[in-house]
Amino acid sequence: MPSQQKPQSASNRSKTSAPETAHSITVRKAQLSDLDKLVALENRVFTYDQIGRRSFRYLLQRPSVQVWVAELTHNSVPGAEDSATIFAGYTIILTRKNSRKWRVYSLATAPEARGKGAAKALMNVVQETAENNPNVSTVSLEVKCDNAGAIALYRNLGFEVVDVMPNYYSDGSDGYRLQISL
């Protein structure tokens, strides 16, 4: 099971002649010390179906749950020593003993990290970890029907819509269930 994904680098060029900006994303297993950051990100990103502090603590301590976090390190100039690292996102994977199916219970990306590859890096670790486990045959997840960015990401990773769930979320919005066979 990988403990960290290889850092991904990307360059963002503005339309002006501003200096090049580089960033790298590191994915690692979450620790209990990440609890405050997980709760803060959850409260920033979701206005519905939020995971509370007590639930995060419980999930972090369960052997059948995997919580991964992504950290984005931003350098103002490639190779420069002045950099800032932000808590870019997390994903929670639910597993069950004797089950061949894993469920992506939640995935959140900080607004300032969106479009920089954090969600893709997290999902790549999920898929890599699942593929390296001979007991796992499928990974599923749910997503709001109007979350076009997330749906596009999941489809690009090979997930397919297998169900439509009316009024699935607490705010009354519909959801898709997506799945990938490994």
N, C-alpha and C positions, 0 to 999 in steps of 0.2 A: 504494500500500500504506500503510495507516495506521500511524503510528508510536506513536500513543497513542489510547486510547478516551477519550471525554468522561467526566469523573468522574461517578460515580453517587452520589447522596446518598440516605440512608435514615434514618429515625428509629426508634429502639427505645424503647418506653415500658415501664417496669416497672409492676407492679401497685401499687407504693407511690407516694408523691408525690415520688419522686426526680427530679432535673433531667433534662431530655431529653438523649439522647445522639445524636450525629450522626457519620456516617463517610462517607468518599468512597473510591472505588476508582480507581486509575490503572493502566492496562495499558500496558506498553512492551516493546520488544525487549530481550531479555536481553543482557548484555555479559559478557565474560570476568571482569570484576570481581565479578560475581554468583556466581561458581563456589562459594565457601564457603557462601553462603546456599542455593544449589540443593542441594548435597550434604547440608547439615544438615536441610533440609526433607524431602528424600527419606528420610533415615534416621529421621526422626520419624514419617513418615506410612506408609511401607511396611515390612512385615516379610517380604515375599516379592518376588522379581523386582526387586531394587533396582538402580538405575543407579549405577554407581560414579563416583568423581571423574574418572578417566581418560576414561570414556565421556562424561560431561558436557562435559569440555574438548573432546573430539573433536566432539561434536554442535554445540557453540557455534561451532566454526570451519568447519563444513561449509556451503557455499552452498546446498545442497539441503535444509537443515534450518532451521526457524524455531523459536526458543525465545522465548516470551513470558512475562513475569512480571507479577504483580498485586501492587500495594502498597496497603495499607489504612491510611488516615489517620483516626485516631480523635480526636475533639474531645470533651472532657467537657461543654462547653456550646457550642452553636452560636455561631460567631463569635468564640469565645475564641482567644487566641493560643497557649495551652498545648495542644499536640497531640502525638501519638505515631504514628509510621509503622512498620508491621510488614510483613515480607515475607510476603504472604498466600497466594501460590501461583504455580504455573508450568504451562505446557503446552508440549509439544514436538510439532511437526508435521513429518512426513517427506514430502518431495516427491521426484519423480524427473523428470529431463529427459524430455520427450516422453510423459509420463504425464498423463492427465486426472484421476487419482485422488490425493487427499491422504489421509494417515493421521495421526490424532491418536495419537501413540505413547505419550504419558503426560500425565496431568493430576493435579496434587496441590494440595491446599488445606490450609493450616495449621489445626490443630484450633480455634484461637481465632478463625479467620476464617470458619469454616463457618457457613452460614446468613446471611451478610452480603453475598452476591452476587459473591464473588471468582470462583468457578468459572463462573458465568453470564457475567461480564464477559470472562473469558478465552475462553470458547466463542463469545461474540458477535464478538470480534476475529477469531477463526479463521474464522467464517462470513463476516464482512464482507470479509476479505482474500481468501478463496476466491471469493466472488461477484464481486469486482472483477478477478479474473484470468480472462480469457476462455478460457484453456486448461484450467480445472478444471471438471469436471462432477459429481464426487462427493467426499464426505469420509466416511471410515469411522473407526471406533474399536472398541476392545474394552473390556468392563467385566465385573467379577465379577457373576455372577447374583444374589448376595445383597446387592449394593450398591444398595438401593432408592432412596436419595437421588439418586445419580448417574444411575440409569436414568430416574427421573422428570424430572430436568433435561434429559437428552438427548432424551427424548420430547417434552417441552414445546418444545424447539428444532426439532423436526421430524424427528429421527432415528427410524428404524424398525429393529427387530430383523430381521436377514437370515440369521443363523446361530446355532446353539447349538454350543459347543465344549466337549465333556466333557474334564475334567482339563487344562484349558488353562493354568492357572497352576501355578507350581512347588510350591505348597502343596497341589495336588491339586483345587482348586476349579474349578468350571465357569465358562465365560465366554459372554457374548453378543457377537456382532459386530453393530454398529449402523452404519447408513449413511444419508446424506441426499443426495438428488440436487439439484443447484443449477439 
